[in-house]
Amino acid sequence: MKSLKWMQAIALSLMVVMVVTACGNSNNAGSSNGGSEVKISLLNSKGEIQAQLEEAAKVFKEDNPNITLEIIPVPAGQSPFEKASALYASGNPATITMLDTGDVEKFKDRVLDLSGEKWMADAVDRSTALTTFDGKNYAFPLAVEGYGFIYNKAVVDQAVGGTFDPATINTTSALEELFKKIEASGKAPLIISPMDWSLGAHYLPLAYAGQSADTAAVAKFIDDLKAGTIDLASNTVFNGLMDTFDVMTKYNIDKASPLSGTYERGPEVLGKGEVGIWFQGNWAWPQISSFDTASGQYGFLPVPISNNPDDFGNTQVSSAVSKRLVIDKEKNTAEQQAAAKTFLEWMVYSEKGQDFLVNKANIIPAFKNITLEAKDPLAKSISEHIANGKTEDSISTLPADHWAKLGASMQKYLAGASDRAELTKDIQEYWKTVK
């Protein structure tokens, strides 16, 4: 009996040692959080970098073995606001959610205040202003994006009979002259991609942003639209922008069937040199590069709104921080929140994180400490416009349904199914419903 008790005591001691050892090993498993494995997720609303983010999650784990990061894509055609709302409704929000700037305020009571984070001191000027409420910043500025007319230099060089100077395109008339020259060279001048998000979230908002270089004046213009006190029919910037759109429709490769095009068609015909110009943003480079016949020679032209070169907008390209990351505080644990913060810092301060942003994802970072130069020609072109003070702030706080509702109105106009008076009425009526 004595010997049995002794054996039981030895066995119990061994079990205690094994448990203690296992706990010790578990606590030493991670490099950054020092605890057992933490699983976090990131809801990605930038579909073109899904593969790059998945690869970044693997590289991040090499540096932080105790953190596993899962990348969840927002389904095509669904807005990040809709997907994030659905996840919250199901009680299972992602640890990190990638939102459009205008959606951050809607989630501010459910996400962490990030004002005290190290990277705040390195964020570029004004990059957190639109996600700061009552003195607290709730979002990480992920990507500066810009858009306008992307030109294929090989095509336009041939059209002008020499080296094309992008600075010469500073009026609607100059743009049309370039279209005529491209057409005369045997190529199609441009392609208009008819997706509602491109027309409703990118093209039409140039009419708002182009009202003034003063962002406060632009904000007042939008407030006046909501109040119904703006007469768009007599607004020179709006009409000038739509005059340019009319010129675009005249030279559109798809003018016979303007709503038949797809996003995928744009980078193919531009990259192959079948068209000279495409209205789109720097996010399109990965797709263009797969068809590139111009040795990577592409750049941006502004979308002119008048025939006076000195008018604001005629020499500026639209740019802004377009995507933001927020960290959930409702359902994710303190350990998960800490792990999420580790990932944000990894992107800003580690060589591998910076390489992911600039070289792998072709993102223009919103941080002054990141000095890697973009290899991607479109990111380089946007960066040059920013450095030269030749940008206008993109409207980053549009209502969530703006691109769908007014994008549909723009599609009708593009197809010739409505006139400018009807489009103008649609826009004014829409804004009166916005709270």
TORKOL-4160 file (C-alpha; in steps of 0.2 Angstrom, whole numbers, padded with zeros to 4 digits, m for minus):
435
<pt num="1" X="0000" Y="0000" Z="0000"/>
<pt num="2" X="0014" Y="0012" Z="0005"/>
<pt num="3" X="0023" Y="0008" Z="m0011"/>
<pt num="4" X="0007" Y="0011" Z="m0021"/>
<pt num="5" X="0005" Y="0028" Z="m0013"/>
<pt num="6" X="0024" Y="0032" Z="m0016"/>
<pt num="7" X="0021" Y="0028" Z="m0035"/>
<pt num="8" X="0006" Y="0039" Z="m0035"/>
<pt num="9" X="0015" Y="0053" Z="m0028"/>
<pt num="10" X="0029" Y="0051" Z="m0041"/>
<pt num="11" X="0017" Y="0051" Z="m0055"/>
<pt num="12" X="0008" Y="0066" Z="m0048"/>
<pt num="13" X="0024" Y="0076" Z="m0047"/>
<pt num="14" X="0029" Y="0071" Z="m0065"/>
<pt num="15" X="0012" Y="0077" Z="m0071"/>
<pt num="16" X="0014" Y="0094" Z="m0062"/>
<pt num="17" X="0032" Y="0096" Z="m0070"/>
<pt num="18" X="0025" Y="0092" Z="m0087"/>
<pt num="19" X="0011" Y="0105" Z="m0085"/>
<pt num="20" X="0023" Y="0118" Z="m0079"/>
<pt num="21" X="0035" Y="0114" Z="m0093"/>
<pt num="22" X="0021" Y="0115" Z="m0106"/>
<pt num="23" X="0015" Y="0132" Z="m0099"/>
<pt num="24" X="0033" Y="0138" Z="m0100"/>
<pt num="25" X="0035" Y="0133" Z="m0118"/>
<pt num="26" X="0019" Y="0140" Z="m0122"/>
<pt num="27" X="0023" Y="0157" Z="m0115"/>
<pt num="28" X="0039" Y="0158" Z="m0124"/>
<pt num="29" X="0032" Y="0153" Z="m0141"/>
<pt num="30" X="0029" Y="0171" Z="m0147"/>
<pt num="31" X="0041" Y="0184" Z="m0150"/>
<pt num="32" X="0030" Y="0200" Z="m0148"/>
<pt num="33" X="0016" Y="0196" Z="m0136"/>
<pt num="34" X="0025" Y="0183" Z="m0126"/>
<pt num="35" X="0010" Y="0172" Z="m0124"/>
<pt num="36" X="0001" Y="0157" Z="m0131"/>
<pt num="37" X="m0004" Y="0158" Z="m0150"/>
<pt num="38" X="m0016" Y="0172" Z="m0154"/>
<pt num="39" X="m0027" Y="0171" Z="m0169"/>
<pt num="40" X="m0033" Y="0187" Z="m0177"/>
<pt num="41" X="m0042" Y="0191" Z="m0193"/>
<pt num="42" X="m0042" Y="0206" Z="m0206"/>
<pt num="43" X="m0057" Y="0210" Z="m0216"/>
<pt num="44" X="m0050" Y="0215" Z="m0233"/>
<pt num="45" X="m0060" Y="0227" Z="m0244"/>
<pt num="46" X="m0046" Y="0230" Z="m0257"/>
<pt num="47" X="m0048" Y="0215" Z="m0267"/>
<pt num="48" X="m0033" Y="0218" Z="m0279"/>
<pt num="49" X="m0021" Y="0215" Z="m0264"/>
<pt num="50" X="m0029" Y="0199" Z="m0257"/>
<pt num="51" X="m0015" Y="0188" Z="m0262"/>
<pt num="52" X="m0002" Y="0200" Z="m0256"/>
<pt num="53" X="m0010" Y="0202" Z="m0239"/>
<pt num="54" X="m0011" Y="0183" Z="m0237"/>
<pt num="55" X="0008" Y="0182" Z="m0241"/>
<pt num="56" X="0011" Y="0197" Z="m0229"/>
<pt num="57" X="0002" Y="0187" Z="m0215"/>
<pt num="58" X="0014" Y="0172" Z="m0218"/>
<pt num="59" X="0029" Y="0184" Z="m0217"/>
<pt num="60" X="0022" Y="0193" Z="m0202"/>
<pt num="61" X="0020" Y="0176" Z="m0193"/>
<pt num="62" X="0039" Y="0172" Z="m0196"/>
<pt num="63" X="0043" Y="0188" Z="m0186"/>
<pt num="64" X="0029" Y="0185" Z="m0174"/>
<pt num="65" X="0027" Y="0166" Z="m0172"/>
<pt num="66" X="0013" Y="0167" Z="m0159"/>
<pt num="67" X="0001" Y="0177" Z="m0170"/>
<pt num="68" X="m0009" Y="0169" Z="m0184"/>
<pt num="69" X="m0017" Y="0182" Z="m0196"/>
<pt num="70" X="m0031" Y="0177" Z="m0207"/>
<pt num="71" X="m0036" Y="0188" Z="m0221"/>
<pt num="72" X="m0055" Y="0188" Z="m0225"/>
<pt num="73" X="m0060" Y="0196" Z="m0242"/>
<pt num="74" X="m0075" Y="0207" Z="m0244"/>
<pt num="75" X="m0086" Y="0198" Z="m0258"/>
<pt num="76" X="m0086" Y="0207" Z="m0275"/>
<pt num="77" X="m0100" Y="0219" Z="m0276"/>
<pt num="78" X="m0102" Y="0221" Z="m0257"/>
<pt num="79" X="m0096" Y="0237" Z="m0249"/>
<pt num="80" X="m0085" Y="0236" Z="m0234"/>
<pt num="81" X="m0098" Y="0244" Z="m0223"/>
<pt num="82" X="m0111" Y="0231" Z="m0227"/>
<pt num="83" X="m0099" Y="0216" Z="m0224"/>
<pt num="84" X="m0092" Y="0224" Z="m0208"/>
<pt num="85" X="m0110" Y="0227" Z="m0202"/>
<pt num="86" X="m0115" Y="0209" Z="m0206"/>
<pt num="87" X="m0101" Y="0202" Z="m0196"/>
<pt num="88" X="m0105" Y="0213" Z="m0181"/>
<pt num="89" X="m0123" Y="0208" Z="m0182"/>
<pt num="90" X="m0118" Y="0190" Z="m0181"/>
<pt num="91" X="m0107" Y="0194" Z="m0166"/>
<pt num="92" X="m0091" Y="0189" Z="m0175"/>
<pt num="93" X="m0082" Y="0205" Z="m0181"/>
<pt num="94" X="m0064" Y="0204" Z="m0188"/>
<pt num="95" X="m0050" Y="0209" Z="m0177"/>
<pt num="96" X="m0045" Y="0222" Z="m0190"/>
<pt num="97" X="m0057" Y="0229" Z="m0203"/>
<pt num="98" X="m0052" Y="0239" Z="m0218"/>
<pt num="99" X="m0065" Y="0252" Z="m0221"/>
<pt num="100" X="m0067" Y="0267" Z="m0233"/>
<pt num="101" X="m0064" Y="0283" Z="m0224"/>
<pt num="102" X="m0082" Y="0289" Z="m0223"/>
<pt num="103" X="m0087" Y="0273" Z="m0214"/>
<pt num="104" X="m0075" Y="0275" Z="m0199"/>
<pt num="105" X="m0087" Y="0286" Z="m0189"/>
<pt num="106" X="m0101" Y="0274" Z="m0190"/>
<pt num="107" X="m0090" Y="0261" Z="m0181"/>
<pt num="108" X="m0081" Y="0273" Z="m0169"/>
<pt num="109" X="m0090" Y="0267" Z="m0153"/>
<pt num="110" X="m0085" Y="0249" Z="m0158"/>
<pt num="111" X="m0067" Y="0251" Z="m0161"/>
<pt num="112" X="m0051" Y="0256" Z="m0152"/>
<pt num="113" X="m0045" Y="0274" Z="m0150"/>
<pt num="114" X="m0028" Y="0273" Z="m0158"/>
<pt num="115" X="m0022" Y="0291" Z="m0154"/>
<pt num="116" X="m0008" Y="0285" Z="m0143"/>
<pt num="117" X="0000" Y="0273" Z="m0156"/>
<pt num="118" X="0018" Y="0276" Z="m0160"/>
<pt num="119" X="0014" Y="0278" Z="m0179"/>
<pt num="120" X="0003" Y="0293" Z="m0176"/>
<pt num="121" X="0019" Y="0304" Z="m0175"/>
<pt num="122" X="0025" Y="0297" Z="m0192"/>
<pt num="123" X="0008" Y="0299" Z="m0201"/>
<pt num="124" X="0008" Y="0311" Z="m0216"/>
<pt num="125" X="0000" Y="0328" Z="m0213"/>
<pt num="126" X="m0020" Y="0327" Z="m0213"/>
<pt num="127" X="m0020" Y="0309" Z="m0215"/>
<pt num="128" X="m0029" Y="0305" Z="m0199"/>
<pt num="129" X="m0040" Y="0321" Z="m0198"/>
<pt num="130" X="m0055" Y="0313" Z="m0206"/>
<pt num="131" X="m0055" Y="0299" Z="m0194"/>
<pt num="132" X="m0053" Y="0310" Z="m0178"/>
<pt num="133" X="m0068" Y="0313" Z="m0168"/>
<pt num="134" X="m0068" Y="0323" Z="m0151"/>
<pt num="135" X="m0049" Y="0323" Z="m0152"/>
<pt num="136" X="m0048" Y="0304" Z="m0154"/>
<pt num="137" X="m0041" Y="0295" Z="m0170"/>
<pt num="138" X="m0050" Y="0279" Z="m0173"/>
<pt num="139" X="m0041" Y="0272" Z="m0189"/>
<pt num="140" X="m0024" Y="0268" Z="m0196"/>
<pt num="141" X="m0021" Y="0276" Z="m0213"/>
<pt num="142" X="m0017" Y="0262" Z="m0224"/>
<pt num="143" X="m0016" Y="0268" Z="m0242"/>
<pt num="144" X="m0014" Y="0284" Z="m0251"/>
<pt num="145" X="m0023" Y="0282" Z="m0268"/>
<pt num="146" X="m0025" Y="0293" Z="m0283"/>
<pt num="147" X="m0034" Y="0293" Z="m0299"/>
<pt num="148" X="m0037" Y="0302" Z="m0316"/>
<pt num="149" X="m0033" Y="0298" Z="m0334"/>
<pt num="150" X="m0019" Y="0285" Z="m0335"/>
<pt num="151" X="m0010" Y="0286" Z="m0351"/>
<pt num="152" X="0001" Y="0273" Z="m0360"/>
<pt num="153" X="0016" Y="0283" Z="m0365"/>
<pt num="154" X="0021" Y="0273" Z="m0380"/>
<pt num="155" X="0003" Y="0276" Z="m0388"/>
<pt num="156" X="0003" Y="0295" Z="m0384"/>
<pt num="157" X="0021" Y="0297" Z="m0390"/>
<pt num="158" X="0017" Y="0290" Z="m0407"/>
<pt num="159" X="0001" Y="0300" Z="m0408"/>
<pt num="160" X="0010" Y="0317" Z="m0404"/>
<pt num="161" X="0025" Y="0312" Z="m0415"/>
<pt num="162" X="0038" Y="0314" Z="m0402"/>
<pt num="163" X="0040" Y="0314" Z="m0383"/>
<pt num="164" X="0023" Y="0317" Z="m0375"/>
<pt num="165" X="0023" Y="0331" Z="m0361"/>
<pt num="166" X="0009" Y="0328" Z="m0349"/>
<pt num="167" X="0009" Y="0346" Z="m0343"/>
<pt num="168" X="0002" Y="0351" Z="m0360"/>
<pt num="169" X="m0015" Y="0343" Z="m0355"/>
<pt num="170" X="m0022" Y="0357" Z="m0344"/>
<pt num="171" X="m0039" Y="0361" Z="m0353"/>
<pt num="172" X="m0054" Y="0351" Z="m0360"/>
<pt num="173" X="m0049" Y="0357" Z="m0377"/>
<pt num="174" X="m0031" Y="0351" Z="m0375"/>
<pt num="175" X="m0038" Y="0334" Z="m0370"/>
<pt num="176" X="m0049" Y="0333" Z="m0385"/>
<pt num="177" X="m0035" Y="0337" Z="m0396"/>
<pt num="178" X="m0025" Y="0323" Z="m0389"/>
<pt num="179" X="m0039" Y="0311" Z="m0392"/>
<pt num="180" X="m0040" Y="0317" Z="m0410"/>
<pt num="181" X="m0021" Y="0314" Z="m0412"/>
<pt num="182" X="m0022" Y="0296" Z="m0404"/>
<pt num="183" X="m0037" Y="0292" Z="m0416"/>
<pt num="184" X="m0027" Y="0298" Z="m0431"/>
<pt num="185" X="m0013" Y="0287" Z="m0426"/>
<pt num="186" X="m0024" Y="0272" Z="m0428"/>
<pt num="187" X="m0028" Y="0268" Z="m0410"/>
<pt num="188" X="m0043" Y="0271" Z="m0399"/>
<pt num="189" X="m0041" Y="0287" Z="m0388"/>
<pt num="190" X="m0048" Y="0280" Z="m0372"/>
<pt num="191" X="m0059" Y="0267" Z="m0363"/>
<pt num="192" X="m0073" Y="0272" Z="m0350"/>
<pt num="193" X="m0076" Y="0258" Z="m0338"/>
<pt num="194" X="m0094" Y="0259" Z="m0334"/>
<pt num="195" X="m0094" Y="0251" Z="m0316"/>
<pt num="196" X="m0105" Y="0261" Z="m0304"/>
<pt num="197" X="m0091" Y="0263" Z="m0292"/>
<pt num="198" X="m0080" Y="0271" Z="m0305"/>
<pt num="199" X="m0092" Y="0283" Z="m0311"/>
<pt num="200" X="m0101" Y="0286" Z="m0294"/>
<pt num="201" X="m0086" Y="0286" Z="m0282"/>
<pt num="202" X="m0073" Y="0293" Z="m0293"/>
<pt num="203" X="m0078" Y="0303" Z="m0308"/>
<pt num="204" X="m0094" Y="0312" Z="m0301"/>
<pt num="205" X="m0085" Y="0317" Z="m0284"/>
<pt num="206" X="m0073" Y="0327" Z="m0295"/>
<pt num="207" X="m0087" Y="0340" Z="m0296"/>
<pt num="208" X="m0087" Y="0342" Z="m0277"/>
<pt num="209" X="m0069" Y="0342" Z="m0274"/>
<pt num="210" X="m0065" Y="0353" Z="m0289"/>
<pt num="211" X="m0076" Y="0367" Z="m0281"/>
<pt num="212" X="m0061" Y="0374" Z="m0272"/>
<pt num="213" X="m0044" Y="0371" Z="m0266"/>
<pt num="214" X="m0050" Y="0375" Z="m0248"/>
<pt num="215" X="m0057" Y="0359" Z="m0241"/>
<pt num="216" X="m0068" Y="0369" Z="m0229"/>
<pt num="217" X="m0077" Y="0377" Z="m0244"/>
<pt num="218" X="m0079" Y="0359" Z="m0252"/>
<pt num="219" X="m0087" Y="0354" Z="m0235"/>
<pt num="220" X="m0099" Y="0368" Z="m0236"/>
<pt num="221" X="m0103" Y="0365" Z="m0254"/>
<pt num="222" X="m0108" Y="0347" Z="m0249"/>
<pt num="223" X="m0118" Y="0354" Z="m0234"/>
<pt num="224" X="m0127" Y="0366" Z="m0246"/>
<pt num="225" X="m0131" Y="0351" Z="m0257"/>
<pt num="226" X="m0139" Y="0342" Z="m0242"/>
<pt num="227" X="m0149" Y="0358" Z="m0238"/>
<pt num="228" X="m0155" Y="0359" Z="m0256"/>
<pt num="229" X="m0148" Y="0376" Z="m0259"/>
<pt num="230" X="m0136" Y="0372" Z="m0273"/>
<pt num="231" X="m0142" Y="0374" Z="m0291"/>
<pt num="232" X="m0131" Y="0362" Z="m0300"/>
<pt num="233" X="m0138" Y="0366" Z="m0317"/>
<pt num="234" X="m0129" Y="0383" Z="m0316"/>
<pt num="235" X="m0113" Y="0377" Z="m0307"/>
<pt num="236" X="m0098" Y="0380" Z="m0318"/>
<pt num="237" X="m0087" Y="0366" Z="m0311"/>
<pt num="238" X="m0100" Y="0353" Z="m0312"/>
<pt num="239" X="m0105" Y="0358" Z="m0330"/>
<pt num="240" X="m0086" Y="0359" Z="m0335"/>
<pt num="241" X="m0083" Y="0341" Z="m0328"/>
<pt num="242" X="m0098" Y="0335" Z="m0338"/>
<pt num="243" X="m0093" Y="0344" Z="m0353"/>
<pt num="244" X="m0076" Y="0334" Z="m0352"/>
<pt num="245" X="m0087" Y="0318" Z="m0349"/>
<pt num="246" X="m0096" Y="0321" Z="m0365"/>
<pt num="247" X="m0080" Y="0323" Z="m0374"/>
<pt num="248" X="m0074" Y="0306" Z="m0367"/>
<pt num="249" X="m0090" Y="0297" Z="m0373"/>
<pt num="250" X="m0087" Y="0304" Z="m0390"/>
<pt num="251" X="m0070" Y="0295" Z="m0391"/>
<pt num="252" X="m0074" Y="0280" Z="m0380"/>
<pt num="253" X="m0069" Y="0263" Z="m0388"/>
<pt num="254" X="m0085" Y="0256" Z="m0382"/>
<pt num="255" X="m0096" Y="0270" Z="m0387"/>
<pt num="256" X="m0107" Y="0258" Z="m0398"/>
<pt num="257" X="m0111" Y="0249" Z="m0382"/>
<pt num="258" X="m0105" Y="0259" Z="m0367"/>
<pt num="259" X="m0112" Y="0249" Z="m0353"/>
<pt num="260" X="m0105" Y="0232" Z="m0359"/>
<pt num="261" X="m0087" Y="0235" Z="m0353"/>
<pt num="262" X="m0080" Y="0227" Z="m0338"/>
<pt num="263" X="m0066" Y="0232" Z="m0326"/>
<pt num="264" X="m0055" Y="0218" Z="m0333"/>
<pt num="265" X="m0056" Y="0225" Z="m0350"/>
<pt num="266" X="m0048" Y="0242" Z="m0346"/>
<pt num="267" X="m0031" Y="0236" Z="m0341"/>
<pt num="268" X="m0030" Y="0224" Z="m0355"/>
<pt num="269" X="m0033" Y="0237" Z="m0369"/>
<pt num="270" X="m0023" Y="0250" Z="m0361"/>
<pt num="271" X="m0008" Y="0238" Z="m0357"/>
<pt num="272" X="m0008" Y="0231" Z="m0375"/>
<pt num="273" X="m0009" Y="0249" Z="m0382"/>
<pt num="274" X="m0026" Y="0247" Z="m0390"/>
<pt num="275" X="m0031" Y="0263" Z="m0382"/>
<pt num="276" X="m0021" Y="0277" Z="m0376"/>
<pt num="277" X="m0030" Y="0283" Z="m0360"/>
<pt num="278" X="m0041" Y="0275" Z="m0346"/>
<pt num="279" X="m0050" Y="0284" Z="m0332"/>
<pt num="280" X="m0044" Y="0274" Z="m0317"/>
<pt num="281" X="m0033" Y="0274" Z="m0301"/>
<pt num="282" X="m0016" Y="0268" Z="m0296"/>
<pt num="283" X="m0023" Y="0252" Z="m0289"/>
<pt num="284" X="m0025" Y="0246" Z="m0307"/>
<pt num="285" X="m0006" Y="0244" Z="m0310"/>
<pt num="286" X="m0005" Y="0225" Z="m0305"/>
<pt num="287" X="m0018" Y="0222" Z="m0319"/>
<pt num="288" X="m0010" Y="0233" Z="m0332"/>
<pt num="289" X="0007" Y="0226" Z="m0329"/>
<pt num="290" X="0001" Y="0209" Z="m0334"/>
<pt num="291" X="m0003" Y="0216" Z="m0352"/>
<pt num="292" X="0011" Y="0229" Z="m0352"/>
<pt num="293" X="0018" Y="0233" Z="m0369"/>
<pt num="294" X="0025" Y="0250" Z="m0365"/>
<pt num="295" X="0040" Y="0245" Z="m0354"/>
<pt num="296" X="0031" Y="0251" Z="m0339"/>
<pt num="297" X="0029" Y="0269" Z="m0345"/>
<pt num="298" X="0013" Y="0275" Z="m0339"/>
<pt num="299" X="0007" Y="0291" Z="m0329"/>
<pt num="300" X="m0008" Y="0301" Z="m0324"/>
<pt num="301" X="m0016" Y="0316" Z="m0332"/>
<pt num="302" X="m0029" Y="0327" Z="m0322"/>
<pt num="303" X="m0047" Y="0327" Z="m0328"/>
<pt num="304" X="m0049" Y="0345" Z="m0334"/>
<pt num="305" X="m0065" Y="0355" Z="m0330"/>
<pt num="306" X="m0063" Y="0370" Z="m0341"/>
<pt num="307" X="m0053" Y="0379" Z="m0355"/>
<pt num="308" X="m0044" Y="0390" Z="m0343"/>
<pt num="309" X="m0027" Y="0382" Z="m0338"/>
<pt num="310" X="m0027" Y="0392" Z="m0322"/>
<pt num="311" X="m0043" Y="0384" Z="m0315"/>
<pt num="312" X="m0041" Y="0373" Z="m0300"/>
<pt num="313" X="m0043" Y="0355" Z="m0305"/>
<pt num="314" X="m0035" Y="0357" Z="m0322"/>
<pt num="315" X="m0018" Y="0353" Z="m0317"/>
<pt num="316" X="m0022" Y="0343" Z="m0301"/>
<pt num="317" X="m0024" Y="0324" Z="m0299"/>
<pt num="318" X="m0036" Y="0318" Z="m0286"/>
<pt num="319" X="m0028" Y="0309" Z="m0271"/>
<pt num="320" X="m0032" Y="0305" Z="m0253"/>
<pt num="321" X="m0030" Y="0291" Z="m0240"/>
<pt num="322" X="m0043" Y="0279" Z="m0246"/>
<pt num="323" X="m0042" Y="0264" Z="m0235"/>
<pt num="324" X="m0042" Y="0264" Z="m0216"/>
<pt num="325" X="m0039" Y="0250" Z="m0203"/>
<pt num="326" X="m0049" Y="0249" Z="m0187"/>
<pt num="327" X="m0047" Y="0237" Z="m0172"/>
<pt num="328" X="m0063" Y="0230" Z="m0164"/>
<pt num="329" X="m0065" Y="0232" Z="m0146"/>
<pt num="330" X="m0082" Y="0223" Z="m0143"/>
<pt num="331" X="m0078" Y="0205" Z="m0147"/>
<pt num="332" X="m0059" Y="0203" Z="m0148"/>
<pt num="333" X="m0049" Y="0200" Z="m0133"/>
<pt num="334" X="m0036" Y="0212" Z="m0126"/>
<pt num="335" X="m0023" Y="0199" Z="m0133"/>
<pt num="336" X="m0030" Y="0200" Z="m0150"/>
<pt num="337" X="m0031" Y="0219" Z="m0149"/>
<pt num="338" X="m0012" Y="0219" Z="m0144"/>
<pt num="339" X="m0008" Y="0207" Z="m0159"/>
<pt num="340" X="m0018" Y="0218" Z="m0171"/>
<pt num="341" X="m0008" Y="0233" Z="m0165"/>
<pt num="342" X="0008" Y="0223" Z="m0168"/>
<pt num="343" X="0003" Y="0220" Z="m0186"/>
<pt num="344" X="0000" Y="0239" Z="m0189"/>
<pt num="345" X="0017" Y="0243" Z="m0182"/>
<pt num="346" X="0025" Y="0229" Z="m0192"/>
<pt num="347" X="0019" Y="0237" Z="m0208"/>
<pt num="348" X="0026" Y="0254" Z="m0203"/>
<pt num="349" X="0042" Y="0250" Z="m0195"/>
<pt num="350" X="0049" Y="0234" Z="m0201"/>
<pt num="351" X="0058" Y="0231" Z="m0217"/>
<pt num="352" X="0047" Y="0217" Z="m0222"/>
<pt num="353" X="0031" Y="0227" Z="m0218"/>
<pt num="354" X="0037" Y="0241" Z="m0228"/>
<pt num="355" X="0042" Y="0230" Z="m0243"/>
<pt num="356" X="0024" Y="0223" Z="m0242"/>
<pt num="357" X="0016" Y="0240" Z="m0243"/>
<pt num="358" X="0027" Y="0248" Z="m0257"/>
<pt num="359" X="0034" Y="0233" Z="m0267"/>
<pt num="360" X="0022" Y="0219" Z="m0265"/>
<pt num="361" X="0005" Y="0228" Z="m0263"/>
<pt num="362" X="0010" Y="0244" Z="m0274"/>
<pt num="363" X="0003" Y="0255" Z="m0260"/>
<pt num="364" X="0008" Y="0273" Z="m0257"/>
<pt num="365" X="0011" Y="0273" Z="m0238"/>
<pt num="366" X="0003" Y="0287" Z="m0228"/>
<pt num="367" X="0019" Y="0288" Z="m0217"/>
<pt num="368" X="0034" Y="0300" Z="m0218"/>
<pt num="369" X="0047" Y="0287" Z="m0211"/>
<pt num="370" X="0044" Y="0275" Z="m0226"/>
<pt num="371" X="0057" Y="0281" Z="m0239"/>
<pt num="372" X="0055" Y="0266" Z="m0251"/>
<pt num="373" X="0052" Y="0273" Z="m0268"/>
<pt num="374" X="0038" Y="0266" Z="m0278"/>
<pt num="375" X="0043" Y="0255" Z="m0293"/>
<pt num="376" X="0026" Y="0255" Z="m0299"/>
<pt num="377" X="0024" Y="0269" Z="m0312"/>
<pt num="378" X="0007" Y="0274" Z="m0307"/>
<pt num="379" X="0011" Y="0275" Z="m0288"/>
<pt num="380" X="0027" Y="0285" Z="m0294"/>
<pt num="381" X="0016" Y="0297" Z="m0304"/>
<pt num="382" X="0004" Y="0300" Z="m0290"/>
<pt num="383" X="0019" Y="0303" Z="m0278"/>
<pt num="384" X="0026" Y="0316" Z="m0290"/>
<pt num="385" X="0010" Y="0325" Z="m0291"/>
<pt num="386" X="0009" Y="0325" Z="m0272"/>
<pt num="387" X="0027" Y="0331" Z="m0270"/>
<pt num="388" X="0024" Y="0345" Z="m0283"/>
<pt num="389" X="0008" Y="0351" Z="m0274"/>
<pt num="390" X="m0002" Y="0346" Z="m0289"/>
<pt num="391" X="m0016" Y="0336" Z="m0281"/>
<pt num="392" X="m0034" Y="0340" Z="m0275"/>
<pt num="393" X="m0041" Y="0330" Z="m0260"/>
<pt num="394" X="m0052" Y="0316" Z="m0265"/>
<pt num="395" X="m0069" Y="0316" Z="m0257"/>
<pt num="396" X="m0066" Y="0302" Z="m0244"/>
<pt num="397" X="m0082" Y="0304" Z="m0234"/>
<pt num="398" X="m0096" Y="0301" Z="m0246"/>
<pt num="399" X="m0112" Y="0292" Z="m0240"/>
<pt num="400" X="m0111" Y="0273" Z="m0241"/>
<pt num="401" X="m0124" Y="0272" Z="m0255"/>
<pt num="402" X="m0118" Y="0287" Z="m0265"/>
<pt num="403" X="m0108" Y="0276" Z="m0278"/>
<pt num="404" X="m0122" Y="0264" Z="m0281"/>
<pt num="405" X="m0136" Y="0276" Z="m0283"/>
<pt num="406" X="m0128" Y="0290" Z="m0292"/>
<pt num="407" X="m0116" Y="0278" Z="m0301"/>
<pt num="408" X="m0133" Y="0271" Z="m0308"/>
<pt num="409" X="m0138" Y="0289" Z="m0314"/>
<pt num="410" X="m0120" Y="0291" Z="m0322"/>
<pt num="411" X="m0123" Y="0275" Z="m0331"/>
<pt num="412" X="m0139" Y="0281" Z="m0338"/>
<pt num="413" X="m0131" Y="0297" Z="m0344"/>
<pt num="414" X="m0116" Y="0287" Z="m0351"/>
<pt num="415" X="m0128" Y="0276" Z="m0361"/>
<pt num="416" X="m0138" Y="0291" Z="m0368"/>
<pt num="417" X="m0154" Y="0285" Z="m0358"/>
<pt num="418" X="m0154" Y="0302" Z="m0349"/>
<pt num="419" X="m0149" Y="0320" Z="m0352"/>
<pt num="420" X="m0139" Y="0332" Z="m0341"/>
<pt num="421" X="m0155" Y="0340" Z="m0334"/>
<pt num="422" X="m0161" Y="0323" Z="m0328"/>
<pt num="423" X="m0144" Y="0318" Z="m0321"/>
<pt num="424" X="m0143" Y="0335" Z="m0312"/>
<pt num="425" X="m0160" Y="0332" Z="m0304"/>
<pt num="426" X="m0155" Y="0315" Z="m0298"/>
<pt num="427" X="m0139" Y="0321" Z="m0290"/>
<pt num="428" X="m0149" Y="0335" Z="m0281"/>
<pt num="429" X="m0163" Y="0324" Z="m0276"/>
<pt num="430" X="m0151" Y="0311" Z="m0269"/>
<pt num="431" X="m0141" Y="0324" Z="m0258"/>
<pt num="432" X="m0158" Y="0330" Z="m0250"/>
<pt num="433" X="m0160" Y="0312" Z="m0243"/>
<pt num="434" X="m0143" Y="0312" Z="m0235"/>
<pt num="435" X="m0144" Y="0315" Z="m0216"/>
